[in-house]
Amino acid sequence: MEGDRQTQNDHQNQDQHLRSTNSPIASSFTPDPNDIPLFNSVRDFSREFFRESKKLWYLAGPAIFTTLCQYSLALSDYAFGKITSCSLEVWYFMALILFAGYLKNAQLAVAALSISTNIVGWALMIAIGINAAISVRVSNELGAAHPRTAKLSLVVATLASLMIGLVIALILVLGRNLYPDLFTNDAGVKELVKKLTPLLAVCIIINNVQPVLSGVAIGAGWQAAVAYVNIGCYYIFGIPLGLVLGFWRQMGVQGIWIGMLTGTAVQTAVLFWMIGKTNWSTEASAAGERIRKWGGEDDSKNENGEQ
């Protein structure tokens, strides 16, 4: 009983705080009573974290399976010389492989970079599946006036994707003397792939987190901002830096890879900053306003007022 009273008091305190703010959106926002309560202990957080994880993987599981199948088909089509539709990030990797063809020992560089980017692509499909799931979760919870649940979904998805990336990266680092044998018999390509493995591991960790953050931003309705961030970080910053390091600084394929990795890291940092400064109660209120507007409630009110 005391715990229930404390939870009700927390809800009332938060409602009063929201109404006392100067923002007109925040002042008109009332959290839904079905939103998760404020956490009073680690046990409360762990319980809600587990519940949210089940909801996330219920959506992410089929999405990951679908993206892995689509990526496999895309690779098959590419092997037979067909053109397939790829995301902005996949074309980013393809562009870097194209530029690697102009390096010294181009055949060696292209082969090693192709192996590395294919591994990144497989790992990325898992993150893209979580991206689809978290986008749905955030948009649904904001629309239902559950800002705390939306924020918890973000934490769960980010931690899950980060842990998956760390596991994959650790496997690659520990097996760097073994996994190149699965792709090639050329000793030179194997050696170059081994040298790229540390960069590959860091790239997988960052690329596992970045799509999740993009999914959160898209779920919150920031699609245009995410598109501009992607274009700026990938094509205006990442690729030029990779070309400078690879050709002008004579770093070869490692320089191109560092440029690509830096572009992705900058994009991830920008998304973290955007999400970190977000007021989720304000976003939930804005989502509710859009739902009422698109649902025709405002129009019906105006018509009733005129009558």
Phi and psi in degrees as GROMACS dihedral restraints (atoms count N, CA, C in turn):
[ dihedral_restraints ]
;  ai    aj    ak    al  type     phi  dphi    fc
    3     4     5     6     1   -62.2    20    10
    4     5     6     7     1   -37.6    20    10
    6     7     8     9     1   -64.1    20    10
    7     8     9    10     1   -40.5    20    10
    9    10    11    12     1   -64.7    20    10
   10    11    12    13     1   -41.9    20    10
   12    13    14    15     1   -63.6    20    10
   13    14    15    16     1   -39.0    20    10
   15    16    17    18     1   -64.6    20    10
   16    17    18    19     1   -40.6    20    10
   18    19    20    21     1   -63.1    20    10
   19    20    21    22     1   -42.5    20    10
   21    22    23    24     1   -64.1    20    10
   22    23    24    25     1   -40.0    20    10
   24    25    26    27     1   -63.1    20    10
   25    26    27    28     1   -40.1    20    10
   27    28    29    30     1   -61.8    20    10
   28    29    30    31     1   -43.1    20    10
   30    31    32    33     1   -59.8    20    10
   31    32    33    34     1   -45.8    20    10
   33    34    35    36     1   -64.5    20    10
   34    35    36    37     1   -39.7    20    10
   36    37    38    39     1   -63.8    20    10
   37    38    39    40     1   -41.3    20    10
   39    40    41    42     1   -67.1    20    10
   40    41    42    43     1   -40.3    20    10
   42    43    44    45     1   -60.8    20    10
   43    44    45    46     1   -43.1    20    10
   45    46    47    48     1   -64.3    20    10
   46    47    48    49     1   -37.4    20    10
   48    49    50    51     1   -65.1    20    10
   49    50    51    52     1   -42.3    20    10
   51    52    53    54     1   -65.0    20    10
   52    53    54    55     1   -39.4    20    10
   54    55    56    57     1   -72.8    20    10
   55    56    57    58     1   -22.5    20    10
   57    58    59    60     1   -84.9    20    10
   58    59    60    61     1    -8.6    20    10
   60    61    62    63     1   -72.5    20    10
   61    62    63    64     1   160.0    20    10
   63    64    65    66     1   -81.4    20    10
   64    65    66    67     1   -19.6    20    10
   66    67    68    69     1   -66.3    20    10
   67    68    69    70     1   130.2    20    10
   69    70    71    72     1   -65.9    20    10
   70    71    72    73     1   -30.7    20    10
   72    73    74    75     1   -69.9    20    10
   73    74    75    76     1   -46.3    20    10
   75    76    77    78     1   -65.4    20    10
   76    77    78    79     1   -36.8    20    10
   78    79    80    81     1   -69.4    20    10
   79    80    81    82     1   -24.1    20    10
   81    82    83    84     1   -95.5    20    10
   82    83    84    85     1     0.5    20    10
   84    85    86    87     1   -92.5    20    10
   85    86    87    88     1   130.7    20    10
   87    88    89    90     1  -123.2    20    10
   88    89    90    91     1   116.6    20    10
   90    91    92    93     1   -59.9    20    10
   91    92    93    94     1   144.9    20    10
   93    94    95    96     1   -68.6    20    10
   94    95    96    97     1   136.9    20    10
   96    97    98    99     1   -63.7    20    10
   97    98    99   100     1   -17.4    20    10
   99   100   101   102     1   -83.8    20    10
  100   101   102   103     1    -3.6    20    10
  102   103   104   105     1   -65.0    20    10
  103   104   105   106     1   154.0    20    10
  105   106   107   108     1   -63.9    20    10
  106   107   108   109     1   145.0    20    10
  108   109   110   111     1   -75.1    20    10
  109   110   111   112     1   167.2    20    10
  111   112   113   114     1   -65.0    20    10
  112   113   114   115     1   143.6    20    10
  114   115   116   117     1   -80.9    20    10
  115   116   117   118     1   126.1    20    10
  117   118   119   120     1  -102.0    20    10
  118   119   120   121     1    -9.0    20    10
  120   121   122   123     1  -158.0    20    10
  121   122   123   124     1   167.0    20    10
  123   124   125   126     1   -64.2    20    10
  124   125   126   127     1   -32.5    20    10
  126   127   128   129     1   -64.3    20    10
  127   128   129   130     1   -42.0    20    10
  129   130   131   132     1   -62.0    20    10
  130   131   132   133     1   -44.7    20    10
  132   133   134   135     1   -62.9    20    10
  133   134   135   136     1   -43.2    20    10
  135   136   137   138     1   -63.0    20    10
  136   137   138   139     1   -40.2    20    10
  138   139   140   141     1   -64.1    20    10
  139   140   141   142     1   -47.3    20    10
  141   142   143   144     1   -69.3    20    10
  142   143   144   145     1   -33.6    20    10
  144   145   146   147     1   -62.0    20    10
  145   146   147   148     1   -43.4    20    10
  147   148   149   150     1   -65.3    20    10
  148   149   150   151     1   -42.2    20    10
  150   151   152   153     1   -63.0    20    10
  151   152   153   154     1   -43.2    20    10
  153   154   155   156     1   -67.9    20    10
  154   155   156   157     1   -33.8    20    10
  156   157   158   159     1   -62.3    20    10
  157   158   159   160     1   -41.4    20    10
  159   160   161   162     1   -62.6    20    10
  160   161   162   163     1   -41.7    20    10
  162   163   164   165     1   -64.3    20    10
  163   164   165   166     1   -41.4    20    10
  165   166   167   168     1   -62.0    20    10
  166   167   168   169     1   -49.3    20    10
  168   169   170   171     1   -73.4    20    10
  169   170   171   172     1   -22.6    20    10
  171   172   173   174     1   -61.6    20    10
  172   173   174   175     1   -34.6    20    10
  174   175   176   177     1   -88.8    20    10
  175   176   177   178     1   -39.2    20    10
  177   178   179   180     1   -73.0    20    10
  178   179   180   181     1   -32.8    20    10
  180   181   182   183     1   -55.6    20    10
  181   182   183   184     1   -58.2    20    10
  183   184   185   186     1   -61.9    20    10
  184   185   186   187     1   -34.7    20    10
  186   187   188   189     1   -65.8    20    10
  187   188   189   190     1   -41.2    20    10
  189   190   191   192     1   -64.0    20    10
  190   191   192   193     1   -43.9    20    10
  192   193   194   195     1   -59.6    20    10
  193   194   195   196     1   -42.8    20    10
  195   196   197   198     1   -64.8    20    10
  196   197   198   199     1   -45.6    20    10
  198   199   200   201     1   -67.1    20    10
  199   200   201   202     1   -36.6    20    10
  201   202   203   204     1   -63.7    20    10
  202   203   204   205     1   -42.2    20    10
  204   205   206   207     1   -64.8    20    10
  205   206   207   208     1   -42.4    20    10
  207   208   209   210     1   -63.6    20    10
  208   209   210   211     1   -40.1    20    10
  210   211   212   213     1   -66.7    20    10
  211   212   213   214     1   -39.3    20    10
  213   214   215   216     1   -62.7    20    10
  214   215   216   217     1   -42.3    20    10
  216   217   218   219     1   -64.9    20    10
  217   218   219   220     1   -38.5    20    10
  219   220   221   222     1   -63.4    20    10
  220   221   222   223     1   -40.9    20    10
  222   223   224   225     1   -66.1    20    10
  223   224   225   226     1   -38.0    20    10
  225   226   227   228     1   -64.5    20    10
  226   227   228   229     1   -45.2    20    10
  228   229   230   231     1   -62.7    20    10
  229   230   231   232     1   -40.0    20    10
  231   232   233   234     1   -63.8    20    10
  232   233   234   235     1   -37.9    20    10
  234   235   236   237     1   -65.0    20    10
  235   236   237   238     1   -29.0    20    10
  237   238   239   240     1   -96.8    20    10
  238   239   240   241     1    13.2    20    10
  240   241   242   243     1    81.2    20    10
  241   242   243   244     1    21.1    20    10
  243   244   245   246     1   -97.5    20    10
  244   245   246   247     1   158.7    20    10
  246   247   248   249     1  -102.4    20    10
  247   248   249   250     1   128.8    20    10
  249   250   251   252     1  -124.4    20    10
  250   251   252   253     1   161.4    20    10
  252   253   254   255     1   -81.2    20    10
  253   254   255   256     1   130.4    20    10
  255   256   257   258     1  -128.0    20    10
  256   257   258   259     1   160.6    20    10
  258   259   260   261     1   -75.2    20    10
  259   260   261   262     1   170.6    20    10
  261   262   263   264     1   -57.5    20    10
  262   263   264   265     1   -39.0    20    10
  264   265   266   267     1   -71.7    20    10
  265   266   267   268     1   -36.9    20    10
  267   268   269   270     1   -64.3    20    10
  268   269   270   271     1   -41.9    20    10
  270   271   272   273     1   -64.1    20    10
  271   272   273   274     1   -29.5    20    10
  273   274   275   276     1   -61.0    20    10
  274   275   276   277     1   -46.3    20    10
  276   277   278   279     1   -65.8    20    10
  277   278   279   280     1   -40.4    20    10
  279   280   281   282     1   -63.3    20    10
  280   281   282   283     1   -37.5    20    10
  282   283   284   285     1   -63.6    20    10
  283   284   285   286     1   -38.6    20    10
  285   286   287   288     1   -67.9    20    10
  286   287   288   289     1   -36.6    20    10
  288   289   290   291     1   -64.6    20    10
  289   290   291   292     1   -39.1    20    10
  291   292   293   294     1   -60.3    20    10
  292   293   294   295     1   -46.3    20    10
  294   295   296   297     1   -66.6    20    10
  295   296   297   298     1   -31.0    20    10
  297   298   299   300     1   -63.3    20    10
  298   299   300   301     1   -22.9    20    10
  300   301   302   303     1   -67.3    20    10
  301   302   303   304     1   -12.3    20    10
  303   304   305   306     1  -100.2    20    10
  304   305   306   307     1     4.2    20    10
  306   307   308   309     1   -81.0    20    10
  307   308   309   310     1   167.9    20    10
  309   310   311   312     1   -67.4    20    10
  310   311   312   313     1   147.2    20    10
  312   313   314   315     1    53.4    20    10
  313   314   315   316     1    51.2    20    10
  315   316   317   318     1   -58.6    20    10
  316   317   318   319     1   -39.8    20    10
  318   319   320   321     1   -62.8    20    10
  319   320   321   322     1   -40.5    20    10
  321   322   323   324     1   -66.8    20    10
  322   323   324   325     1   -44.7    20    10
  324   325   326   327     1   -64.2    20    10
  325   326   327   328     1   -45.0    20    10
  327   328   329   330     1   -64.9    20    10
  328   329   330   331     1   -41.0    20    10
  330   331   332   333     1   -63.4    20    10
  331   332   333   334     1   -46.4    20    10
  333   334   335   336     1   -66.6    20    10
  334   335   336   337     1   -42.6    20    10
  336   337   338   339     1   -68.0    20    10
  337   338   339   340     1   -35.6    20    10
  339   340   341   342     1   -65.0    20    10
  340   341   342   343     1   -42.2    20    10
  342   343   344   345     1   -61.6    20    10
  343   344   345   346     1   -46.0    20    10
  345   346   347   348     1   -64.3    20    10
  346   347   348   349     1   -44.5    20    10
  348   349   350   351     1   -68.8    20    10
  349   350   351   352     1   -31.2    20    10
  351   352   353   354     1   -66.4    20    10
  352   353   354   355     1   -38.5    20    10
  354   355   356   357     1   -65.5    20    10
  355   356   357   358     1   -43.1    20    10
  357   358   359   360     1   -59.6    20    10
  358   359   360   361     1   -40.0    20    10
  360   361   362   363     1   -61.9    20    10
  361   362   363   364     1   -43.4    20    10
  363   364   365   366     1   -61.9    20    10
  364   365   366   367     1   -45.6    20    10
  366   367   368   369     1   -64.7    20    10
  367   368   369   370     1   -35.8    20    10
  369   370   371   372     1   -65.5    20    10
  370   371   372   373     1   -29.8    20    10
  372   373   374   375     1   -62.0    20    10
  373   374   375   376     1   -33.5    20    10
  375   376   377   378     1   -65.2    20    10
  376   377   378   379     1   -45.5    20    10
  378   379   380   381     1   -64.8    20    10
  379   380   381   382     1   -35.7    20    10
  381   382   383   384     1   -67.0    20    10
  382   383   384   385     1   -35.2    20    10
  384   385   386   387     1   -62.3    20    10
  385   386   387   388     1   -42.5    20    10
  387   388   389   390     1   -67.7    20    10
  388   389   390   391     1   -33.9    20    10
  390   391   392   393     1   -56.4    20    10
  391   392   393   394     1   -46.8    20    10
  393   394   395   396     1   -64.1    20    10
  394   395   396   397     1   -40.2    20    10
  396   397   398   399     1   -67.9    20    10
  397   398   399   400     1   -45.4    20    10
  399   400   401   402     1   -70.3    20    10
  400   401   402   403     1   -30.0    20    10
  402   403   404   405     1   -62.4    20    10
  403   404   405   406     1   -42.8    20    10
  405   406   407   408     1   -67.0    20    10
  406   407   408   409     1   -44.6    20    10
  408   409   410   411     1   -61.8    20    10
  409   410   411   412     1   -47.3    20    10
  411   412   413   414     1   -64.9    20    10
  412   413   414   415     1   -46.1    20    10
  414   415   416   417     1   -63.2    20    10
  415   416   417   418     1   -40.9    20    10
  417   418   419   420     1   -64.7    20    10
  418   419   420   421     1   -44.7    20    10
  420   421   422   423     1   -70.6    20    10
  421   422   423   424     1   -37.6    20    10
  423   424   425   426     1   -64.8    20    10
  424   425   426   427     1   -41.8    20    10
  426   427   428   429     1   -64.7    20    10
  427   428   429   430     1   -27.4    20    10
  429   430   431   432     1   -90.4    20    10
  430   431   432   433     1     7.7    20    10
  432   433   434   435     1    64.0    20    10
  433   434   435   436     1    42.9    20    10
  435   436   437   438     1  -118.2    20    10
  436   437   438   439     1    71.0    20    10
  438   439   440   441     1   -64.3    20    10
  439   440   441   442     1   -36.2    20    10
  441   442   443   444     1   -68.4    20    10
  442   443   444   445     1   -38.7    20    10
  444   445   446   447     1   -65.6    20    10
  445   446   447   448     1   -39.3    20    10
  447   448   449   450     1   -61.1    20    10
  448   449   450   451     1   -41.7    20    10
  450   451   452   453     1   -67.2    20    10
  451   452   453   454     1   -39.4    20    10
  453   454   455   456     1   -64.7    20    10
  454   455   456   457     1   -38.4    20    10
  456   457   458   459     1   -59.1    20    10
  457   458   459   460     1   -41.0    20    10
  459   460   461   462     1   -60.4    20    10
  460   461   462   463     1   -45.8    20    10
  462   463   464   465     1   -63.8    20    10
  463   464   465   466     1   -45.6    20    10
  465   466   467   468     1   -61.8    20    10
  466   467   468   469     1   -48.1    20    10
  468   469   470   471     1   -65.1    20    10
  469   470   471   472     1   -41.8    20    10
  471   472   473   474     1   -64.8    20    10
  472   473   474   475     1   -45.1    20    10
  474   475   476   477     1   -66.1    20    10
  475   476   477   478     1   -40.9    20    10
  477   478   479   480     1   -62.7    20    10
  478   479   480   481     1   -46.9    20    10
  480   481   482   483     1   -66.2    20    10
  481   482   483   484     1   -38.5    20    10
  483   484   485   486     1   -63.0    20    10
  484   485   486   487     1   -42.9    20    10
  486   487   488   489     1   -64.6    20    10
  487   488   489   490     1   -40.0    20    10
  489   490   491   492     1   -62.9    20    10
  490   491   492   493     1   -43.5    20    10
  492   493   494   495     1   -61.8    20    10
  493   494   495   496     1   -41.5    20    10
  495   496   497   498     1   -63.4    20    10
  496   497   498   499     1   -40.5    20    10
  498   499   500   501     1   -64.8    20    10
  499   500   501   502     1   -46.6    20    10
  501   502   503   504     1   -62.5    20    10
  502   503   504   505     1   -43.6    20    10
  504   505   506   507     1   -62.2    20    10
  505   506   507   508     1   -41.4    20    10
  507   508   509   510     1   -64.4    20    10
  508   509   510   511     1   -41.1    20    10
  510   511   512   513     1   -61.8    20    10
  511   512   513   514     1   -42.1    20    10
  513   514   515   516     1   -66.8    20    10
  514   515   516   517     1   -42.7    20    10
  516   517   518   519     1   -64.7    20    10
  517   518   519   520     1   -44.2    20    10
  519   520   521   522     1   -70.1    20    10
  520   521   522   523     1   -29.3    20    10
  522   523   524   525     1  -105.7    20    10
  523   524   525   526     1    24.0    20    10
  525   526   527   528     1   -64.8    20    10
  526   527   528   529     1   -19.3    20    10
  528   529   530   531     1   -89.2    20    10
  529   530   531   532     1    -5.3    20    10
  531   532   533   534     1  -113.8    20    10
  532   533   534   535     1   -45.7    20    10
  534   535   536   537     1   -66.3    20    10
  535   536   537   538     1   -28.3    20    10
  537   538   539   540     1   -60.2    20    10
  538   539   540   541     1   -25.5    20    10
  540   541   542   543     1   -65.0    20    10
  541   542   543   544     1   -21.4    20    10
  543   544   545   546     1   -73.8    20    10
  544   545   546   547     1   -17.6    20    10
  546   547   548   549     1  -112.0    20    10
  547   548   549   550     1   -27.1    20    10
  549   550   551   552     1  -155.2    20    10
  550   551   552   553     1   158.7    20    10
  552   553   554   555     1  -107.2    20    10
  553   554   555   556     1    -3.9    20    10
  555   556   557   558     1   -77.2    20    10
  556   557   558   559     1   124.2    20    10
  558   559   560   561     1   -64.8    20    10
  559   560   561   562     1   -37.4    20    10
  561   562   563   564     1   -65.5    20    10
  562   563   564   565     1   -42.8    20    10
  564   565   566   567     1   -65.1    20    10
  565   566   567   568     1   -42.0    20    10
  567   568   569   570     1   -58.5    20    10
  568   569   570   571     1   -44.7    20    10
  570   571   572   573     1   -65.0    20    10
  571   572   573   574     1   -40.9    20    10
  573   574   575   576     1   -68.0    20    10
  574   575   576   577     1   -37.3    20    10
  576   577   578   579     1   -63.8    20    10
  577   578   579   580     1   -38.9    20    10
  579   580   581   582     1   -61.8    20    10
  580   581   582   583     1   -41.0    20    10
  582   583   584   585     1   -65.8    20    10
  583   584   585   586     1   -32.4    20    10
  585   586   587   588     1   -81.3    20    10
  586   587   588   589     1   -10.8    20    10
  588   589   590   591     1   -57.6    20    10
  589   590   591   592     1   -44.8    20    10
  591   592   593   594     1   -58.6    20    10
  592   593   594   595     1   -43.2    20    10
  594   595   596   597     1   -65.8    20    10
  595   596   597   598     1   -37.6    20    10
  597   598   599   600     1   -62.3    20    10
  598   599   600   601     1   -42.0    20    10
  600   601   602   603     1   -63.7    20    10
  601   602   603   604     1   -45.2    20    10
  603   604   605   606     1   -64.1    20    10
  604   605   606   607     1   -39.9    20    10
  606   607   608   609     1   -61.9    20    10
  607   608   609   610     1   -40.7    20    10
  609   610   611   612     1   -66.0    20    10
  610   611   612   613     1   -40.8    20    10
  612   613   614   615     1   -61.9    20    10
  613   614   615   616     1   -47.6    20    10
  615   616   617   618     1   -67.1    20    10
  616   617   618   619     1   -42.5    20    10
  618   619   620   621     1   -69.9    20    10
  619   620   621   622     1   -16.5    20    10
  621   622   623   624     1   -80.8    20    10
  622   623   624   625     1   -25.6    20    10
  624   625   626   627     1   -89.3    20    10
  625   626   627   628     1   -40.5    20    10
  627   628   629   630     1   -57.4    20    10
  628   629   630   631     1   -45.9    20    10
  630   631   632   633     1   -62.9    20    10
  631   632   633   634     1   -31.0    20    10
  633   634   635   636     1   -65.9    20    10
  634   635   636   637     1   -43.9    20    10
  636   637   638   639     1   -63.2    20    10
  637   638   639   640     1   -39.3    20    10
  639   640   641   642     1   -62.2    20    10
  640   641   642   643     1   -39.5    20    10
  642   643   644   645     1   -63.3    20    10
  643   644   645   646     1   -39.4    20    10
  645   646   647   648     1   -62.7    20    10
  646   647   648   649     1   -45.3    20    10
  648   649   650   651     1   -63.4    20    10
  649   650   651   652     1   -41.0    20    10
  651   652   653   654     1   -66.5    20    10
  652   653   654   655     1   -41.0    20    10
  654   655   656   657     1   -62.5    20    10
  655   656   657   658     1   -28.9    20    10
  657   658   659   660     1   -84.2    20    10
  658   659   660   661     1    -3.8    20    10
  660   661   662   663     1    92.4    20    10
  661   662   663   664     1    22.5    20    10
  663   664   665   666     1  -104.1    20    10
  664   665   666   667     1    39.3    20    10
  666   667   668   669     1   -58.1    20    10
  667   668   669   670     1   -43.4    20    10
  669   670   671   672     1   -64.5    20    10
  670   671   672   673     1   -42.4    20    10
  672   673   674   675     1   -63.3    20    10
  673   674   675   676     1   -41.3    20    10
  675   676   677   678     1   -64.2    20    10
  676   677   678   679     1   -39.7    20    10
  678   679   680   681     1   -62.2    20    10
  679   680   681   682     1   -44.1    20    10
  681   682   683   684     1   -65.8    20    10
  682   683   684   685     1   -38.3    20    10
  684   685   686   687     1   -64.0    20    10
  685   686   687   688     1   -43.5    20    10
  687   688   689   690     1   -60.2    20    10
  688   689   690   691     1   -49.9    20    10
  690   691   692   693     1   -62.6    20    10
  691   692   693   694     1   -44.5    20    10
  693   694   695   696     1   -64.0    20    10
  694   695   696   697     1   -47.0    20    10
  696   697   698   699     1   -73.6    20    10
  697   698   699   700     1   -38.1    20    10
  699   700   701   702     1   -78.2    20    10
  700   701   702   703     1   -56.8    20    10
  702   703   704   705     1   -96.2    20    10
  703   704   705   706     1   -24.8    20    10
  705   706   707   708     1   -94.4    20    10
  706   707   708   709     1   -28.9    20    10
  708   709   710   711     1  -111.1    20    10
  709   710   711   712     1   -54.5    20    10
  711   712   713   714     1   -64.2    20    10
  712   713   714   715     1   -53.1    20    10
  714   715   716   717     1   -65.3    20    10
  715   716   717   718     1   -48.1    20    10
  717   718   719   720     1   -57.8    20    10
  718   719   720   721     1   -39.9    20    10
  720   721   722   723     1   -63.8    20    10
  721   722   723   724     1   -42.0    20    10
  723   724   725   726     1   -62.3    20    10
  724   725   726   727     1   -39.5    20    10
  726   727   728   729     1   -66.8    20    10
  727   728   729   730     1   -39.9    20    10
  729   730   731   732     1   -62.8    20    10
  730   731   732   733     1   -47.0    20    10
  732   733   734   735     1   -69.8    20    10
  733   734   735   736     1   -39.3    20    10
  735   736   737   738     1   -72.8    20    10
  736   737   738   739     1   -39.8    20    10
  738   739   740   741     1  -103.2    20    10
  739   740   741   742     1   -53.9    20    10
  741   742   743   744     1   -72.2    20    10
  742   743   744   745     1   -40.8    20    10
  744   745   746   747     1   -88.0    20    10
  745   746   747   748     1     0.7    20    10
  747   748   749   750     1    58.9    20    10
  748   749   750   751     1    36.5    20    10
  750   751   752   753     1   -93.0    20    10
  751   752   753   754     1    -5.9    20    10
  753   754   755   756     1    67.1    20    10
  754   755   756   757     1  -145.2    20    10
  756   757   758   759     1   -65.7    20    10
  757   758   759   760     1   -29.4    20    10
  759   760   761   762     1   -65.9    20    10
  760   761   762   763     1   -36.9    20    10
  762   763   764   765     1   -64.7    20    10
  763   764   765   766     1   -42.1    20    10
  765   766   767   768     1   -61.0    20    10
  766   767   768   769     1   -42.1    20    10
  768   769   770   771     1   -66.2    20    10
  769   770   771   772     1   -40.0    20    10
  771   772   773   774     1   -63.6    20    10
  772   773   774   775     1   -39.6    20    10
  774   775   776   777     1   -61.5    20    10
  775   776   777   778     1   -44.5    20    10
  777   778   779   780     1   -61.7    20    10
  778   779   780   781     1   -44.7    20    10
  780   781   782   783     1   -64.9    20    10
  781   782   783   784     1   -39.6    20    10
  783   784   785   786     1   -65.1    20    10
  784   785   786   787     1   -41.2    20    10
  786   787   788   789     1   -60.3    20    10
  787   788   789   790     1   -42.9    20    10
  789   790   791   792     1   -67.1    20    10
  790   791   792   793     1   -38.6    20    10
  792   793   794   795     1   -64.5    20    10
  793   794   795   796     1   -40.9    20    10
  795   796   797   798     1   -64.1    20    10
  796   797   798   799     1   -42.4    20    10
  798   799   800   801     1   -60.6    20    10
  799   800   801   802     1   -44.3    20    10
  801   802   803   804     1   -62.5    20    10
  802   803   804   805     1   -41.6    20    10
  804   805   806   807     1   -63.5    20    10
  805   806   807   808     1   -41.0    20    10
  807   808   809   810     1   -64.2    20    10
  808   809   810   811     1   -42.2    20    10
  810   811   812   813     1   -66.4    20    10
  811   812   813   814     1   -39.5    20    10
  813   814   815   816     1   -59.4    20    10
  814   815   816   817     1   -42.6    20    10
  816   817   818   819     1   -64.1    20    10
  817   818   819   820     1   -44.4    20    10
  819   820   821   822     1   -60.0    20    10
  820   821   822   823     1   -44.9    20    10
  822   823   824   825     1   -73.3    20    10
  823   824   825   826     1   -37.2    20    10
  825   826   827   828     1   -63.2    20    10
  826   827   828   829     1   -32.4    20    10
  828   829   830   831     1   -92.6    20    10
  829   830   831   832     1     8.1    20    10
  831   832   833   834     1   -79.7    20    10
  832   833   834   835     1   135.2    20    10
  834   835   836   837     1   -93.7    20    10
  835   836   837   838     1   104.8    20    10
  837   838   839   840     1   -70.8    20    10
  838   839   840   841     1   -26.7    20    10
  840   841   842   843     1   -66.8    20    10
  841   842   843   844     1   -39.4    20    10
  843   844   845   846     1   -64.8    20    10
  844   845   846   847     1   -41.0    20    10
  846   847   848   849     1   -64.5    20    10
  847   848   849   850     1   -38.8    20    10
  849   850   851   852     1   -64.9    20    10
  850   851   852   853     1   -39.4    20    10
  852   853   854   855     1   -65.2    20    10
  853   854   855   856     1   -42.6    20    10
  855   856   857   858     1   -64.0    20    10
  856   857   858   859     1   -38.4    20    10
  858   859   860   861     1   -63.8    20    10
  859   860   861   862     1   -40.0    20    10
  861   862   863   864     1   -63.7    20    10
  862   863   864   865     1   -38.7    20    10
  864   865   866   867     1   -63.4    20    10
  865   866   867   868     1   -41.6    20    10
  867   868   869   870     1   -65.2    20    10
  868   869   870   871     1   -39.3    20    10
  870   871   872   873     1   -63.6    20    10
  871   872   873   874     1   -43.5    20    10
  873   874   875   876     1   -65.8    20    10
  874   875   876   877     1   -37.8    20    10
  876   877   878   879     1   -69.1    20    10
  877   878   879   880     1   -49.3    20    10
  879   880   881   882     1   -72.8    20    10
  880   881   882   883     1   -23.3    20    10
  882   883   884   885     1   -81.3    20    10
  883   884   885   886     1    -5.7    20    10
  885   886   887   888     1    87.9    20    10
  886   887   888   889     1     7.6    20    10
  888   889   890   891     1   -66.8    20    10
  889   890   891   892     1   -39.3    20    10
  891   892   893   894     1   -63.9    20    10
  892   893   894   895     1   -41.4    20    10
  894   895   896   897     1   -63.6    20    10
  895   896   897   898     1   -41.1    20    10
  897   898   899   900     1   -66.8    20    10
  898   899   900   901     1   -35.5    20    10
  900   901   902   903     1   -65.2    20    10
  901   902   903   904     1   -41.4    20    10
  903   904   905   906     1   -63.9    20    10
  904   905   906   907     1   -40.6    20    10
  906   907   908   909     1   -64.8    20    10
  907   908   909   910     1   -41.5    20    10
  909   910   911   912     1   -66.2    20    10
  910   911   912   913     1   -35.0    20    10
  912   913   914   915     1   -66.7    20    10
  913   914   915   916     1   -39.1    20    10
  915   916   917   918     1   -67.5    20    10
  916   917   918   919     1   -35.8    20    10
